[in-house]
Each structure stands twice: as C-alpha cells, then as structure tokens.
Amino acid sequence: MPTHHKPQDHFPQDHGFGSWQPNMGWWTTANSSFISIGTEWQAFVGRRVKENLHLWQELAGAKTPQAIWAAYSDFWQKAVEDYWNEYASFTKSSGTSLEDLTADHHARKEASLHARAA
C-alpha cells in the first residue's frame, strides 16, 4: 500500500482536475516592475541624502545670515523639485507597470482560452 500519492492519483485527467495548474507567469512581470521601482527609489534616496549632507556643509561655511538663508532656500527649492520629479516618475512607472500586468494577464487568459478550445 503506497503512502505517498501524486495529485493525479486522486484527480484523473479525464475529470479535468489533473490539467489545472496555477498560472504564476504574472509574477515575473510584477516582480520586474517592483524591482525597477525599488531600484529607482533607492537611487533617489541616495541622491537626497547627499543633498542633505551638502546643506550641512554649506551651513557650516556660512558667514552671514544671508548666506544661511540662501543655503536653506536653495536646499528647499531643490528638495521640492526633486520630490516632485520623483513622484511624477513613480506615478508613470506604476502606471506602466499596471498596464504591463494587465496586458500580460489578458494575453495569458486568451492563450488559456485558445488552449482549452483546441
């Protein structure tokens, strides 16, 4: 008496259960999108950390209140610009990733329907 059964032993092909397999192909598309977005975010944070450190260097070297004001003003203008650009880039990447996932899903669904019909 066997103790280990294969799934097809319980669900023969003629009942349709043996042919069902989860389609995880979407995960490849999603994973590459997540990696791309994560890589971009890490690069952005690295650039912003450098800008933050540069601010402290400028403040340490400032001799007048006007120089301090100019350093802060430049820093915040650049920060707002950088964050806005990153937000726009992130939104665009997310939209593109969602479009890719949707297209991949529809293509796989169509292929599955054609395979079943054949």
TORMARFI-121436 format. One record per atom (N, C-alpha, C, O): residue number from 1; residue in one letter; atom name; x negated, y, z negated. Coordinates in pm, whole numbers. Example, Ala and Ser with C-alpha at 12.3 -4.5 7.8 and 13.67 -1.06 7.14 Angstrom:
// residues 2
> 1/a/N/-1319/-569/-780
> 1/a/CA/-1230/-450/-780
> 1/a/C/-1320/-330/-780
> 1/a/O/-1424/-332/-846
> 2/s/N/-1285/-225/-708
> 2/s/CA/-1367/-106/-714
> 2/s/C/-1290/3/-787
> 2/s/O/-1341/114/-804
This chain:
// residues 118
> 1/m/N/-84/-118/0
> 1/m/CA/0/0/0
> 1/m/C/-88/124/0
> 1/m/O/-165/145/-94
> 2/p/N/-79/207/105
> 2/p/CA/-165/325/113
> 2/p/C/-123/430/9
> 2/p/O/-5/447/-21
> 3/t/N/-223/500/-44
> 3/t/CA/-196/605/-143
> 3/t/C/-202/744/-83
> 3/t/O/-151/839/-142
> 4/h/N/-264/757/33
> 4/h/CA/-275/887/98
> 4/h/C/-197/884/229
> 4/h/O/-225/803/318
> 5/h/N/-101/971/239
> 5/h/CA/-19/976/360
> 5/h/C/-50/1102/437
> 5/h/O/-70/1209/379
> 6/k/N/-52/1089/565
> 6/k/CA/-64/1205/652
> 6/k/C/74/1264/671
> 6/k/O/173/1191/667
> 7/p/N/84/1397/693
> 7/p/CA/215/1457/712
> 7/p/C/296/1393/825
> 7/p/O/418/1383/816
> 8/q/N/229/1348/931
> 8/q/CA/303/1290/1041
> 8/q/C/363/1154/1002
> 8/q/O/455/1106/1069
> 9/d/N/311/1091/894
> 9/d/CA/371/966/849
> 9/d/C/511/990/795
> 9/d/O/598/903/806
> 10/h/N/534/1108/736
> 10/h/CA/664/1140/678
> 10/h/C/757/1207/779
> 10/h/O/879/1194/768
> 11/f/N/701/1277/875
> 11/f/CA/780/1351/972
> 11/f/C/737/1310/1113
> 11/f/O/649/1375/1170
> 12/p/N/796/1207/1169
> 12/p/CA/754/1164/1302
> 12/p/C/780/1271/1408
> 12/p/O/867/1356/1393
> 13/q/N/701/1264/1513
> 13/q/CA/708/1361/1622
> 13/q/C/848/1371/1681
> 13/q/O/891/1480/1719
> 14/d/N/919/1261/1688
> 14/d/CA/1049/1266/1755
> 14/d/C/1153/1345/1677
> 14/d/O/1258/1378/1733
> 15/h/N/1127/1377/1551
> 15/h/CA/1219/1461/1474
> 15/h/C/1181/1608/1481
> 15/h/O/1255/1693/1431
> 16/g/N/1069/1639/1542
> 16/g/CA/1030/1777/1562
> 16/g/C/946/1837/1450
> 16/g/O/893/1947/1466
> 17/f/N/933/1769/1338
> 17/f/CA/858/1826/1227
> 17/f/C/707/1816/1246
> 17/f/O/633/1904/1201
> 18/g/N/662/1713/1311
> 18/g/CA/518/1694/1329
> 18/g/C/455/1797/1420
> 18/g/O/334/1822/1411
> 19/s/N/534/1858/1507
> 19/s/CA/478/1955/1600
> 19/s/C/471/2097/1542
> 19/s/O/410/2185/1601
> 20/w/N/534/2117/1426
> 20/w/CA/533/2252/1367
> 20/w/C/400/2277/1300
> 20/w/O/354/2200/1216
> 21/q/N/338/2387/1339
> 21/q/CA/215/2431/1276
> 21/q/C/223/2582/1262
> 21/q/O/265/2650/1356
> 22/p/N/185/2635/1147
> 22/p/CA/193/2781/1131
> 22/p/C/97/2850/1227
> 22/p/O/-15/2804/1249
> 23/n/N/143/2958/1283
> 23/n/CA/62/3035/1376
> 23/n/C/-9/3146/1300
> 23/n/O/54/3246/1264
> 24/m/N/-137/3129/1274
> 24/m/CA/-213/3226/1196
> 24/m/C/-302/3312/1285
> 24/m/O/-393/3379/1236
> 25/g/N/-278/3312/1415
> 25/g/CA/-359/3391/1507
> 25/g/C/-349/3540/1482
> 25/g/O/-443/3614/1511
> 26/w/N/-236/3585/1426
> 26/w/CA/-219/3727/1397
> 26/w/C/-322/3773/1294
> 26/w/O/-360/3890/1293
> 27/w/N/-368/3681/1209
> 27/w/CA/-461/3717/1103
> 27/w/C/-593/3767/1160
> 27/w/O/-656/3856/1102
> 28/t/N/-637/3713/1272
> 28/t/CA/-760/3757/1336
> 28/t/C/-749/3903/1377
> 28/t/O/-840/3982/1355
> 29/t/N/-637/3938/1438
> 29/t/CA/-614/4076/1480
> 29/t/C/-605/4168/1359
> 29/t/O/-667/4275/1358
> 30/a/N/-530/4127/1259
> 30/a/CA/-514/4210/1138
> 30/a/C/-646/4226/1066
> 30/a/O/-679/4335/1020
> 31/n/N/-722/4119/1054
> 31/n/CA/-848/4123/982
> 31/n/C/-947/4217/1049
> 31/n/O/-1015/4294/981
> 32/s/N/-956/4213/1181
> 32/s/CA/-1049/4303/1250
> 32/s/C/-1006/4448/1233
> 32/s/O/-1091/4537/1223
> 33/s/N/-875/4473/1229
> 33/s/CA/-826/4609/1206
> 33/s/C/-861/4657/1066
> 33/s/O/-904/4771/1048
> 34/f/N/-843/4571/966
> 34/f/CA/-874/4608/829
> 34/f/C/-1023/4633/812
> 34/f/O/-1063/4725/740
> 35/i/N/-1105/4553/876
> 35/i/CA/-1250/4571/867
> 35/i/C/-1290/4704/930
> 35/i/O/-1373/4776/875
> 36/s/N/-1231/4735/1044
> 36/s/CA/-1262/4861/1113
> 36/s/C/-1225/4981/1027
> 36/s/O/-1303/5075/1013
> 37/i/N/-1105/4978/969
> 37/i/CA/-1060/5089/884
> 37/i/C/-1146/5097/759
> 37/i/O/-1183/5207/718
> 38/g/N/-1179/4985/699
> 38/g/CA/-1264/4984/579
> 38/g/C/-1403/5037/606
> 38/g/O/-1459/5111/525
> 39/t/N/-1459/5000/719
> 39/t/CA/-1592/5049/757
> 39/t/C/-1591/5200/777
> 39/t/O/-1682/5269/731
> 40/e/N/-1488/5250/844
> 40/e/CA/-1476/5394/865
> 40/e/C/-1460/5468/732
> 40/e/O/-1519/5574/714
> 41/w/N/-1382/5413/640
> 41/w/CA/-1360/5477/511
> 41/w/C/-1491/5481/431
> 41/w/O/-1522/5582/368
> 42/q/N/-1567/5373/432
> 42/q/CA/-1695/5372/361
> 42/q/C/-1791/5475/418
> 42/q/O/-1860/5543/342
> 43/a/N/-1795/5488/549
> 43/a/CA/-1882/5587/612
> 43/a/C/-1838/5728/571
> 43/a/O/-1922/5814/542
> 44/f/N/-1709/5751/569
> 44/f/CA/-1656/5883/530
> 44/f/C/-1694/5915/385
> 44/f/O/-1741/6025/356
> 45/v/N/-1672/5822/296
> 45/v/CA/-1705/5845/155
> 45/v/C/-1854/5871/139
> 45/v/O/-1893/5958/60
> 46/g/N/-1937/5800/212
> 46/g/CA/-2081/5824/207
> 46/g/C/-2117/5965/250
> 46/g/O/-2200/6031/188
> 47/r/N/-2053/6011/358
> 47/r/CA/-2078/6149/405
> 47/r/C/-2033/6251/301
> 47/r/O/-2102/6351/279
> 48/r/N/-1919/6227/239
> 48/r/CA/-1868/6322/140
> 48/r/C/-1954/6324/15
> 48/r/O/-1972/6430/-45
> 49/v/N/-2008/6212/-26
> 49/v/CA/-2098/6209/-142
> 49/v/C/-2222/6294/-113
> 49/v/O/-2269/6368/-200
> 50/k/N/-2274/6283/8
> 50/k/CA/-2390/6365/45
> 50/k/C/-2355/6513/38
> 50/k/O/-2435/6594/-9
> 51/e/N/-2235/6550/85
> 51/e/CA/-2190/6690/78
> 51/e/C/-2177/6736/-67
> 51/e/O/-2214/6848/-99
> 52/n/N/-2126/6649/-154
> 52/n/CA/-2113/6684/-295
> 52/n/C/-2249/6709/-358
> 52/n/O/-2267/6804/-433
> 53/l/N/-2344/6624/-327
> 53/l/CA/-2479/6642/-381
> 53/l/C/-2544/6769/-326
> 53/l/O/-2617/6838/-396
> 54/h/N/-2517/6797/-200
> 54/h/CA/-2572/6918/-138
> 54/h/C/-2516/7043/-207
> 54/h/O/-2588/7142/-222
> 55/l/N/-2389/7040/-248
> 55/l/CA/-2330/7153/-321
> 55/l/C/-2409/7181/-448
> 55/l/O/-2439/7297/-478
> 56/w/N/-2441/7077/-522
> 56/w/CA/-2515/7098/-647
> 56/w/C/-2653/7157/-621
> 56/w/O/-2702/7238/-699
> 57/q/N/-2714/7116/-513
> 57/q/CA/-2845/7173/-477
> 57/q/C/-2830/7322/-444
> 57/q/O/-2912/7403/-486
> 58/e/N/-2726/7357/-370
> 58/e/CA/-2704/7498/-336
> 58/e/C/-2673/7580/-460
> 58/e/O/-2722/7692/-475
> 59/l/N/-2591/7526/-550
> 59/l/CA/-2559/7599/-672
> 59/l/C/-2681/7619/-760
> 59/l/O/-2697/7724/-822
> 60/a/N/-2767/7518/-765
> 60/a/CA/-2889/7530/-846
> 60/a/C/-2982/7637/-790
> 60/a/O/-3055/7702/-865
> 61/g/N/-2980/7654/-659
> 61/g/CA/-3068/7753/-596
> 61/g/C/-3006/7891/-582
> 61/g/O/-3073/7985/-539
> 62/a/N/-2878/7905/-619
> 62/a/CA/-2810/8035/-604
> 62/a/C/-2864/8135/-708
> 62/a/O/-2882/8103/-825
> 63/k/N/-2888/8257/-660
> 63/k/CA/-2943/8361/-748
> 63/k/C/-2839/8466/-787
> 63/k/O/-2857/8538/-885
> 64/t/N/-2730/8474/-710
> 64/t/CA/-2630/8577/-736
> 64/t/C/-2491/8515/-738
> 64/t/O/-2470/8405/-686
> 65/p/N/-2395/8585/-798
> 65/p/CA/-2257/8535/-796
> 65/p/C/-2204/8519/-653
> 65/p/O/-2126/8428/-626
> 66/q/N/-2246/8608/-563
> 66/q/CA/-2201/8597/-424
> 66/q/C/-2252/8468/-359
> 66/q/O/-2181/8405/-281
> 67/a/N/-2375/8430/-392
> 67/a/CA/-2432/8306/-338
> 67/a/C/-2356/8184/-391
> 67/a/O/-2333/8087/-319
> 68/i/N/-2317/8190/-520
> 68/i/CA/-2239/8080/-579
> 68/i/C/-2103/8072/-510
> 68/i/O/-2058/7964/-471
> 69/w/N/-2038/8190/-495
> 69/w/CA/-1908/8194/-428
> 69/w/C/-1917/8141/-285
> 69/w/O/-1831/8065/-241
> 70/a/N/-2021/8180/-213
> 70/a/CA/-2039/8134/-75
> 70/a/C/-2058/7982/-70
> 70/a/O/-2004/7916/18
> 71/a/N/-2136/7928/-164
> 71/a/CA/-2160/7784/-168
> 71/a/C/-2029/7707/-192
> 71/a/O/-1998/7610/-123
> 72/y/N/-1952/7754/-292
> 72/y/CA/-1823/7690/-320
> 72/y/C/-1727/7703/-203
> 72/y/O/-1660/7607/-166
> 73/s/N/-1721/7821/-146
> 73/s/CA/-1631/7846/-35
> 73/s/C/-1663/7757/85
> 73/s/O/-1574/7695/144
> 74/d/N/-1790/7751/119
> 74/d/CA/-1832/7665/231
> 74/d/C/-1803/7518/202
> 74/d/O/-1757/7443/289
> 75/f/N/-1830/7479/78
> 75/f/CA/-1808/7340/39
> 75/f/C/-1660/7302/56
> 75/f/O/-1629/7199/115
> 76/w/N/-1570/7384/4
> 76/w/CA/-1428/7350/8
> 76/w/C/-1371/7359/149
> 76/w/O/-1284/7280/185
> 77/q/N/-1418/7453/228
> 77/q/CA/-1374/7459/367
> 77/q/C/-1414/7333/442
> 77/q/O/-1335/7276/516
> 78/k/N/-1538/7291/422
> 78/k/CA/-1587/7169/488
> 78/k/C/-1513/7046/435
> 78/k/O/-1481/6955/512
> 79/a/N/-1486/7042/305
> 79/a/CA/-1415/6928/247
> 79/a/C/-1274/6915/305
> 79/a/O/-1232/6806/342
> 80/v/N/-1202/7027/312
> 80/v/CA/-1067/7023/368
> 80/v/C/-1071/6977/514
> 80/v/O/-989/6896/555
> 81/e/N/-1164/7029/589
> 81/e/CA/-1178/6990/730
> 81/e/C/-1209/6840/742
> 81/e/O/-1149/6769/823
> 82/d/N/-1305/6793/661
> 82/d/CA/-1344/6652/666
> 82/d/C/-1228/6560/628
> 82/d/O/-1202/6461/696
> 83/y/N/-1157/6593/519
> 83/y/CA/-1046/6509/476
> 83/y/C/-932/6512/577
> 83/y/O/-869/6409/601
> 84/w/N/-906/6627/635
> 84/w/CA/-801/6634/736
> 84/w/C/-838/6549/858
> 84/w/O/-754/6475/910
> 85/n/N/-961/6560/903
> 85/n/CA/-1006/6479/1018
> 85/n/C/-1001/6331/987
> 85/n/O/-963/6250/1072
> 86/e/N/-1040/6294/865
> 86/e/CA/-1038/6153/827
> 86/e/C/-894/6102/818
> 86/e/O/-865/5990/860
> 87/y/N/-805/6185/765
> 87/y/CA/-663/6147/759
> 87/y/C/-608/6125/900
> 87/y/O/-537/6028/925
> 88/a/N/-641/6215/991
> 88/a/CA/-595/6201/1129
> 88/a/C/-653/6075/1193
> 88/a/O/-582/6003/1262
> 89/s/N/-780/6050/1170
> 89/s/CA/-845/5930/1225
> 89/s/C/-783/5803/1166
> 89/s/O/-758/5706/1238
> 90/f/N/-759/5805/1036
> 90/f/CA/-699/5690/969
> 90/f/C/-558/5664/1021
> 90/f/O/-520/5549/1045
> 91/t/N/-480/5770/1039
> 91/t/CA/-345/5756/1091
> 91/t/C/-347/5698/1232
> 91/t/O/-268/5610/1265
> 92/k/N/-438/5749/1315
> 92/k/CA/-449/5699/1452
> 92/k/C/-491/5552/1453
> 92/k/O/-434/5471/1526
> 93/s/N/-591/5517/1371
> 93/s/CA/-639/5378/1364
> 93/s/C/-529/5285/1314
> 93/s/O/-512/5175/1365
> 94/s/N/-455/5330/1213
> 94/s/CA/-346/5248/1160
> 94/s/C/-238/5226/1265
> 94/s/O/-185/5116/1278
> 95/g/N/-205/5332/1339
> 95/g/CA/-105/5319/1445
> 95/g/C/-151/5224/1554
> 95/g/O/-74/5142/1602
> 96/t/N/-277/5237/1592
> 96/t/CA/-333/5148/1695
> 96/t/C/-334/5004/1644
> 96/t/O/-302/4912/1719
> 97/s/N/-371/4985/1517
> 97/s/CA/-373/4850/1460
> 97/s/C/-234/4790/1458
> 97/s/O/-216/4672/1488
> 98/l/N/-135/4871/1422
> 98/l/CA/2/4822/1418
> 98/l/C/50/4787/1559
> 98/l/O/118/4686/1578
> 99/e/N/14/4869/1656
> 99/e/CA/51/4838/1795
> 99/e/C/-14/4708/1840
> 99/e/O/50/4625/1905
> 100/d/N/-142/4689/1804
> 100/d/CA/-213/4566/1841
> 100/d/C/-148/4444/1777
> 100/d/O/-129/4341/1843
> 101/l/N/-113/4455/1649
> 101/l/CA/-49/4343/1580
> 101/l/C/87/4311/1642
> 101/l/O/121/4194/1660
> 102/t/N/163/4414/1674
> 102/t/CA/294/4393/1733
> 102/t/C/282/4328/1871
> 102/t/O/355/4235/1903
> 103/a/N/190/4378/1952
> 103/a/CA/169/4321/2086
> 103/a/C/122/4176/2075
> 103/a/O/167/4090/2151
> 104/d/N/32/4149/1981
> 104/d/CA/-18/4013/1961
> 104/d/C/95/3921/1917
> 104/d/O/106/3808/1965
> 105/h/N/179/3970/1827
> 105/h/CA/294/3890/1780
> 105/h/C/388/3857/1895
> 105/h/O/431/3743/1909
> 106/h/N/421/3957/1976
> 106/h/CA/512/3933/2088
> 106/h/C/451/3838/2191
> 106/h/O/521/3753/2245
> 107/a/N/323/3852/2217
> 107/a/CA/257/3762/2313
> 107/a/C/259/3618/2262
> 107/a/O/286/3526/2339
> 108/r/N/231/3599/2135
> 108/r/CA/233/3464/2079
> 108/r/C/374/3406/2076
> 108/r/O/394/3287/2098
> 109/k/N/470/3492/2047
> 109/k/CA/609/3446/2045
> 109/k/C/653/3403/2184
> 109/k/O/717/3299/2200
> 110/e/N/618/3481/2286
> 110/e/CA/651/3446/2424
> 110/e/C/584/3316/2464
> 110/e/O/646/3230/2527
> 111/a/N/456/3301/2427
> 111/a/CA/384/3177/2460
> 111/a/C/448/3057/2393
> 111/a/O/458/2949/2452
> 112/s/N/492/3076/2268
> 112/s/CA/558/2968/2195
> 112/s/C/692/2931/2260
> 112/s/O/726/2813/2270
> 113/l/N/767/3032/2302
> 113/l/CA/895/3004/2368
> 113/l/C/875/2932/2500
> 113/l/O/951/2841/2534
> 114/h/N/772/2973/2575
> 114/h/CA/743/2907/2703
> 114/h/C/696/2763/2680
> 114/h/O/729/2674/2758
> 115/a/N/619/2741/2574
> 115/a/CA/571/2606/2544
> 115/a/C/687/2515/2503
> 115/a/O/691/2398/2540
> 116/r/N/782/2569/2428
> 116/r/CA/898/2490/2388
> 116/r/C/988/2457/2506
> 116/r/O/1045/2348/2514
> 117/a/N/999/2552/2598
> 117/a/CA/1085/2532/2715
> 117/a/C/1026/2429/2811
> 117/a/O/1098/2364/2886
> 118/a/N/895/2416/2808
> 118/a/CA/828/2324/2903
> 118/a/C/840/2181/2864
> 118/a/O/789/2093/2934
